[in-house]
Amino acid sequence: MKKLFEEFGINRITPNEEQYLKEFVKVMKSVAEALDILQAEKNVGMGFLLPTISVLKNNLKLLKDDASIIYCQPLITSLLDAIHFRFEKMFSDNELRLATISNPMFKLSWLESEDDIRRAKSLLKCEYQRLQGVMEMSDSSEESSDGTSSSRSDPSPPKRAKKDFFSSKKK
């Protein structure tokens, strides 16, 4: 890089500036990966939001504790605060929680405590029972005049494969 600066007649960056740039790239890598996942045009849905945010927060917390990160500590703190402010309420949104725990890629792996896992299982069970009642009511009203009923078959969702971003959440 020094040759490049000399070639173009640009003042070289200081060692502190170089260290800052290295730290910045290290910190923003997880942010960029999370954005790539959430902004994908294919094979992404509501069920990807909570695990992606969870992994991003965990990665940033690890960097916050990293002694080699000196100059970008305020950036990490600001990112964690902004993520908390913007997304924390979504972690109690039952629709988002159901979308995530019913996604075969994540299931319960993104949940951190046994209490969260217990609540998620209870939520899924309640939703299943509610839908079972709705389906029974719907099936009885859809019977045709000849006594037959229509059958339903939903196609399986496409298999979702993402990079190593979620590898820390697999249990």
Disulfide bonds with the S-S distance in Angstrom:
none
